[in-house]
Amino acid sequence: MLNAIKAAPNDAGSYPAIDPVSTSQSDYGTIIIVTPLWWSQMAAPMQTYLFNYGGQMAGKNIGLIVSSSSSDINGVVADCKRLVPDGKYFSENLWINHSSHSNRSSLIQTWLTAINYNTVTGISEVKTTTSAHTRIYDIAGRLVKQKPSKGIYIINGKKRVVE
Ligand SMILES: Cc1cc2nc3c(=O)[nH]c(=O)nc-3n(C[C@H](O)[C@H](O)[C@H](O)COP(=O)(O)O)c2cc1C
C-alpha cells in the first residue's frame, strides 16, 4: 500500500479504499489532522482521505498531530504537505510517541498554546453554562461531572477549549 503510494503518489489507484466521509471541509477554518505513523509515513487510509479532500483544505489553518512508537515524524509531515499543499500550517506539529503517550493530554494543551490556537481560530472565551442538559466529556471520552479545569472538552457534542 505505502509502496504503491510512494511509486505513484498522483494516481488515485495507489491509495487504499476508505468509506465515504460526509464531513464538509467548508464548515471549518481550522483542521487538525491526527494520524498514526506507519513505516515512517502517514498511515495509508489517512493518505486516502487527504488525497480525496486535501484540495478542499487550501487556505485553512492546518495542524498535524502524529503518533508513532519511536520513529520521527518527518516523513509524515512531508506526506501531509504533499497531500494538503495549500494549507496554512501552524508553526509546529505535535509528535506523540510511545514514551510521551501517557502525557498526551498535557502535550496537546501545551501545543495548542504554542501555536496560538485560540488567537488564530478566534476562540477567546468559552462559556461553560452548566444546566441539567449540559454534557461535558474530556478528550478521552470520560464524562466530566465537575466544573472543567483548563483543557479541551466536548461540551454538548462540540469541541471547546476551556481556559
Ligand atoms: C503497519 C504499521 C507500521 C508501523 N510503523 C511504525 C514505524 O515505522 N515506526 C514507529 O515508531 N511506529 C510504527 N508503528 C506504530 C504506530 O505508529 C503506533 O501503533 C500508532 O502511533 C498508535 O500508537 P499505539 O499503538 O500506542 O496506539 C506502526 C504501526 C503499524 C500498524
The ligand as a MOL file (V3000), in Angstrom:
LIG
                    3D

  0  0  0     0  0            999 V3000
M  V30 BEGIN CTAB
M  V30 COUNTS 31 33 0 0 0
M  V30 BEGIN ATOM
M  V30 1 C 1.5950 -1.0230 9.8170 0
M  V30 2 C 2.2490 -0.2740 10.9430 0
M  V30 3 C 3.5120 0.2600 10.7830 0
M  V30 4 C 4.1310 0.9840 11.8120 0
M  V30 5 N 5.3840 1.5040 11.6110 0
M  V30 6 C 5.9790 2.1910 12.6130 0
M  V30 7 C 7.2940 2.7330 12.4220 0
M  V30 8 O 7.9440 2.6090 11.3710 0
M  V30 9 N 7.8540 3.4090 13.4530 0
M  V30 10 C 7.2020 3.6110 14.6400 0
M  V30 11 O 7.7590 4.2500 15.5100 0
M  V30 12 N 5.9590 3.1260 14.8500 0
M  V30 13 C 5.3370 2.4060 13.8690 0
M  V30 14 N 4.0740 1.9010 14.0570 0
M  V30 15 C 3.4100 2.1490 15.3330 0
M  V30 16 C 2.2870 3.1570 15.1920 0
M  V30 17 O 2.7840 4.4190 14.8240 0
M  V30 18 C 1.5080 3.2070 16.5070 0
M  V30 19 O 0.8650 1.9830 16.6520 0
M  V30 20 C 0.4970 4.3260 16.4680 0
M  V30 21 O 1.1490 5.5580 16.5560 0
M  V30 22 C -0.5730 4.2320 17.5630 0
M  V30 23 O 0.0060 4.1300 18.8160 0
M  V30 24 P -0.4950 2.9950 19.8390 0
M  V30 25 O -0.1840 1.6840 19.1600 0
M  V30 26 O 0.3010 3.2400 21.0830 0
M  V30 27 O -1.9490 3.2250 19.9930 0
M  V30 28 C 3.4660 1.1590 13.0400 0
M  V30 29 C 2.1670 0.6180 13.2070 0
M  V30 30 C 1.5670 -0.0820 12.1790 0
M  V30 31 C 0.1810 -0.6500 12.3800 0
M  V30 END ATOM
M  V30 BEGIN BOND
M  V30 1 1 1 2
M  V30 2 1 2 3
M  V30 3 2 2 30
M  V30 4 2 3 4
M  V30 5 1 4 5
M  V30 6 1 4 28
M  V30 7 2 5 6
M  V30 8 1 6 7
M  V30 9 1 6 13
M  V30 10 2 7 8
M  V30 11 1 7 9
M  V30 12 1 9 10
M  V30 13 2 10 11
M  V30 14 1 10 12
M  V30 15 2 12 13
M  V30 16 1 13 14
M  V30 17 1 14 15
M  V30 18 1 14 28
M  V30 19 1 15 16
M  V30 20 1 16 17
M  V30 21 1 16 18
M  V30 22 1 18 19
M  V30 23 1 18 20
M  V30 24 1 20 21
M  V30 25 1 20 22
M  V30 26 1 22 23
M  V30 27 1 23 24
M  V30 28 2 24 25
M  V30 29 1 24 26
M  V30 30 1 24 27
M  V30 31 2 28 29
M  V30 32 1 29 30
M  V30 33 1 30 31
M  V30 END BOND
M  V30 END CTAB
M  END
